[in-house]
């Protein structure tokens, strides 16, 4: 297995770990000042993984909502499904990370990027939104979960 593939497997495991930390937090704290906004971001990051997976495997993603209103149960299912799909995509088979993926964004504009670029974007995108959620939690006077990569490394 290539170093890049192994690293992406680790990054997507980290991504799911961070999502589960937020899921647990949101289950425990059913009310706080910025919860609705946090839930919007939380739903978005799971939905966009569905969109990007569809694009990467050549399916039409135009009917997938990137800003859905998901319950925690629905988010939990997507966390599990996304983790499974990324694990399968990065599995022990031929995988060309330099393969160019042609897709359209949510506005219908065509783009091309390598699979490696798209996978990198997904991990960074997820962490970006988890950091936004942590900011909202902090603004509400609560202690957010520690979602830094180094914490994941220490626990795994």
Backbone torsions as a table, in degrees:
resi	resn	phi	psi	omega
1	UNK	NA	137.2	-179.3
2	UNK	-68.9	156.2	177.3
3	UNK	-60.7	-42.6	180.0
4	UNK	-60.9	-44.3	180.0
5	UNK	-62.7	-45.7	179.4
6	UNK	-61.5	-40.1	179.2
7	UNK	-65.7	-42.5	177.6
8	UNK	-64.3	-37.5	175.8
9	UNK	-59.5	-43.7	179.0
10	UNK	-65.6	-42.5	179.8
11	UNK	-64.0	-38.8	178.8
12	UNK	-73.8	-29.3	172.3
13	UNK	-66.6	-41.1	175.1
14	UNK	-60.1	-43.2	179.6
15	UNK	-59.0	-47.8	179.1
16	UNK	-64.8	-39.4	177.3
17	UNK	-58.5	-48.2	179.2
18	UNK	-62.8	-39.7	177.9
19	UNK	-64.4	-38.6	179.2
20	UNK	-69.5	-33.6	175.4
21	UNK	-62.3	-44.0	178.2
22	UNK	-68.4	-38.2	177.0
23	UNK	-58.5	-47.1	179.1
24	UNK	-61.1	-43.8	179.2
25	UNK	-61.8	-47.2	-177.5
26	UNK	-66.0	-32.1	174.8
27	UNK	-67.4	-39.9	-177.5
28	UNK	-73.4	-35.5	-176.4
29	UNK	-112.1	85.2	-175.8
30	UNK	-74.9	-14.6	178.1
31	UNK	-141.3	126.5	167.8
32	UNK	-158.6	163.0	-168.6
33	UNK	-49.7	-44.0	-173.7
34	UNK	-109.6	25.8	-175.3
35	UNK	-62.2	-42.1	-178.6
36	UNK	-60.0	-43.1	178.5
37	UNK	-66.9	-39.9	177.2
38	UNK	-62.3	-41.3	179.1
39	UNK	-65.4	-36.4	177.3
40	UNK	-61.5	-46.1	178.9
41	UNK	-66.8	-40.8	-179.5
42	UNK	-62.0	-44.6	178.2
43	UNK	-63.9	-42.3	-178.4
44	UNK	-60.3	-44.8	-175.3
45	UNK	-67.1	-29.2	176.3
46	UNK	-76.8	-40.4	-179.2
47	UNK	-65.2	-40.3	-178.7
48	UNK	-67.3	-28.2	174.7
49	UNK	-65.6	-35.1	175.6
50	UNK	-63.1	-43.5	-179.7
51	UNK	-62.6	-49.0	-177.5
52	UNK	-66.9	-36.3	177.4
53	UNK	-62.2	-45.4	178.4
54	UNK	-58.4	-45.9	179.8
55	UNK	-61.0	-43.8	-177.3
56	UNK	-64.2	-37.5	-178.8
57	UNK	-91.2	6.9	173.3
58	UNK	85.9	17.1	177.8
59	UNK	-94.3	158.3	177.7
60	UNK	-72.8	125.7	-180.0
61	UNK	-108.5	4.2	-172.0
62	UNK	-64.7	-23.5	-179.5
63	UNK	-93.4	-0.5	179.1
64	UNK	-87.3	129.6	-178.2
65	UNK	-80.7	126.8	179.3
66	UNK	-89.9	-8.5	177.6
67	UNK	-129.8	57.6	-179.1
68	UNK	-77.2	165.1	175.4
69	UNK	-104.4	92.6	-175.0
70	UNK	-99.8	145.9	171.1
71	UNK	-78.9	169.6	176.3
72	UNK	-64.3	-35.9	178.4
73	UNK	-64.4	-42.1	177.9
74	UNK	-66.1	-41.0	177.2
75	UNK	-62.1	-42.0	178.8
76	UNK	-58.7	-44.1	178.9
77	UNK	-63.0	-40.4	179.6
78	UNK	-69.6	-35.9	175.8
79	UNK	-58.4	-48.0	179.8
80	UNK	-63.7	-46.0	-179.1
81	UNK	-63.9	-45.5	179.6
82	UNK	-61.5	-44.1	179.6
83	UNK	-59.9	-42.9	179.3
84	UNK	-63.5	-45.2	-178.1
85	UNK	-64.3	-42.5	179.8
86	UNK	-68.7	-37.2	177.5
87	UNK	-62.1	-42.9	178.5
88	UNK	-66.3	-42.4	-179.9
89	UNK	-61.8	-38.6	-177.4
90	UNK	-92.0	9.2	-175.4
91	UNK	-61.1	-175.9	-176.4
92	UNK	-83.3	75.7	177.5
93	UNK	-152.1	175.0	178.6
94	UNK	-62.0	127.4	179.2
95	UNK	-145.6	118.9	-179.8
96	UNK	-101.0	101.4	-178.9
97	UNK	-68.6	-15.8	176.7
98	UNK	-91.1	0.3	178.1
99	UNK	-59.8	134.8	178.7
100	UNK	-85.2	127.9	178.2
101	UNK	-105.3	123.7	176.7
102	UNK	-99.8	131.4	-176.2
103	UNK	-154.7	172.4	173.4
104	UNK	-117.8	140.7	176.9
105	UNK	-76.3	-176.5	-175.5
106	UNK	-66.7	-14.0	176.8
107	UNK	-97.9	2.9	178.6
108	UNK	85.7	9.0	-179.7
109	UNK	-84.1	127.1	-178.2
110	UNK	-76.6	143.6	177.6
111	UNK	-142.8	164.6	172.9
112	UNK	-136.9	133.2	174.2
113	UNK	-146.0	158.0	175.8
114	UNK	-74.3	157.5	176.9
115	UNK	-58.4	-40.3	178.8
116	UNK	-59.7	-42.1	178.4
117	UNK	-64.1	-41.7	-178.8
118	UNK	-68.1	-41.5	178.5
119	UNK	-65.1	-40.0	176.6
120	UNK	-62.0	-44.6	178.4
121	UNK	-57.2	-44.2	-177.3
122	UNK	-60.9	-45.1	-179.2
123	UNK	-66.2	-43.2	179.1
124	UNK	-66.7	-41.3	178.8
125	UNK	-59.2	-45.2	179.0
126	UNK	-61.9	-44.5	-179.4
127	UNK	-67.9	-35.4	176.8
128	UNK	-57.9	-49.0	-178.2
129	UNK	-72.2	-33.3	175.1
130	UNK	-64.6	-36.9	176.2
131	UNK	-65.4	-39.7	176.1
132	UNK	-61.4	-42.1	178.5
133	UNK	-62.7	-42.6	178.0
134	UNK	-62.3	-36.1	176.4
135	UNK	-63.0	-43.7	178.7
136	UNK	-63.8	-39.5	177.8
137	UNK	-63.2	-45.9	179.4
138	UNK	-62.2	-41.3	178.7
139	UNK	-63.3	-22.1	178.5
140	UNK	-87.1	1.5	177.7
141	UNK	85.5	14.3	179.6
142	UNK	-109.2	161.7	176.9
143	UNK	-91.5	116.5	-179.2
144	UNK	-76.0	161.9	176.2
145	UNK	-67.5	148.8	176.7
146	UNK	-79.6	110.0	-172.8
147	UNK	-113.1	10.4	179.9
148	UNK	-66.2	148.7	-179.3
149	UNK	-56.1	-37.4	-177.4
150	UNK	-63.9	-32.4	176.3
151	UNK	-66.6	-40.8	176.2
152	UNK	-60.2	-45.4	-179.9
153	UNK	-59.9	-38.6	-179.7
154	UNK	-69.7	-30.5	-177.9
155	UNK	-87.5	-21.6	-175.1
156	UNK	-97.6	NA	NA
